[in-house]
Amino acid sequence: MELDTITDEHFRAGMQLIASTVTVITATCDGERSGMTATAVTSLSADPASMLICVNRSNRTHKFIMETRKFAVNLLTEDQQQIANNFAGQKSLDEKFLSEGDWKITESGLSVLNDGLAVFVCDVDQWMDTKTHTVFSGQIVACKLATNQSPLIYGKQAYLKAGPLENVA
Ligand SMILES: Cc1cc2nc3c(=O)[nH]c(=O)nc-3n(C[C@H](O)[C@H](O)[C@H](O)COP(=O)(O)O)c2cc1C
């Protein structure tokens, strides 16, 4: 098999093949809240329960996480594409939360989606600046799951419905 040299085009097209659940990562600093759509989110370890997120340092939400060392990962349901669009754009921080979604505030001040697929509230325990991003390792301190709902997926440059997941025959 002949391999291709990596180009920007190949990179983008290749990464589009990694379909993943769409999330909104939120953080709050001095009473102001911020949030961004993210798919670079993954499980890290079960003991202690931890996850990784990759955040571009030019995103407004990055500063909020760095300053407070806390974030929440809100997994979206297949009906919440509009929320994904809102948080991927450059609307004012408050406008992002006010236009769509049943947002609640936790005791620690983080915004969490009451009608999402799942919420994981994390304390940052480590981070690494690499390339344009910071990889944050967060220890999960609280969660809420709605396992009867289906996830919103992003892949092939589009929002997708997972549908009922079936075993490969
Ligand atoms: C489907 C999708 C997935 C994204 N995933 C990430 C991600 O994992 N990390 C990241 O830094 N930005 C990601 N982005 C881009 C941010 O959502 C976008 O830059 C956002 O405007 C940042 O908002 P902020 O500057 O208000 O924090 C993604 C965008 C989309 C549409």
PDBQT file of the ligand as one rigid body, heavy atoms in Angstrom, charges set to zero:
ROOT
HETATM    1  C1  LIG A 201     -18.639  19.935  15.595  1.00  0.00    +0.000 C 
HETATM    2  C2  LIG A 201     -17.623  20.886  16.207  1.00  0.00    +0.000 A 
HETATM    3  C3  LIG A 201     -16.666  20.382  17.071  1.00  0.00    +0.000 A 
HETATM    4  C4  LIG A 201     -15.710  21.232  17.650  1.00  0.00    +0.000 A 
HETATM    5  N1  LIG A 201     -14.792  20.698  18.507  1.00  0.00    +0.000 NA
HETATM    6  C5  LIG A 201     -13.879  21.513  19.099  1.00  0.00    +0.000 A 
HETATM    7  C6  LIG A 201     -12.959  20.967  20.037  1.00  0.00    +0.000 A 
HETATM    8  O1  LIG A 201     -12.970  19.784  20.368  1.00  0.00    +0.000 OA
HETATM    9  N2  LIG A 201     -12.044  21.834  20.589  1.00  0.00    +0.000 N 
HETATM   10  C7  LIG A 201     -12.000  23.163  20.264  1.00  0.00    +0.000 A 
HETATM   11  O2  LIG A 201     -11.138  23.887  20.784  1.00  0.00    +0.000 OA
HETATM   12  N3  LIG A 201     -12.886  23.715  19.394  1.00  0.00    +0.000 NA
HETATM   13  C8  LIG A 201     -13.838  22.920  18.815  1.00  0.00    +0.000 A 
HETATM   14  N4  LIG A 201     -14.761  23.454  17.957  1.00  0.00    +0.000 N 
HETATM   15  C9  LIG A 201     -14.722  24.894  17.670  1.00  0.00    +0.000 C 
HETATM   16  C10 LIG A 201     -15.391  25.751  18.788  1.00  0.00    +0.000 C 
HETATM   17  O3  LIG A 201     -16.692  25.278  19.103  1.00  0.00    +0.000 OA
HETATM   18  C11 LIG A 201     -15.504  27.220  18.310  1.00  0.00    +0.000 C 
HETATM   19  O4  LIG A 201     -14.208  27.701  18.049  1.00  0.00    +0.000 OA
HETATM   20  C12 LIG A 201     -16.218  28.131  19.299  1.00  0.00    +0.000 C 
HETATM   21  O5  LIG A 201     -16.608  29.304  18.588  1.00  0.00    +0.000 OA
HETATM   22  C13 LIG A 201     -15.381  28.564  20.495  1.00  0.00    +0.000 C 
HETATM   23  O6  LIG A 201     -16.198  29.392  21.302  1.00  0.00    +0.000 OA
HETATM   24  P1  LIG A 201     -15.602  30.421  22.365  1.00  0.00    +0.000 P 
HETATM   25  O7  LIG A 201     -14.533  31.223  21.669  1.00  0.00    +0.000 OA
HETATM   26  O8  LIG A 201     -16.793  31.265  22.756  1.00  0.00    +0.000 OA
HETATM   27  O9  LIG A 201     -15.052  29.608  23.515  1.00  0.00    +0.000 OA
HETATM   28  C14 LIG A 201     -15.719  22.627  17.353  1.00  0.00    +0.000 A 
HETATM   29  C15 LIG A 201     -16.701  23.128  16.478  1.00  0.00    +0.000 A 
HETATM   30  C16 LIG A 201     -17.633  22.271  15.907  1.00  0.00    +0.000 A 
HETATM   31  C17 LIG A 201     -18.679  22.816  14.978  1.00  0.00    +0.000 C 
ENDROOT
TORSDOF 0
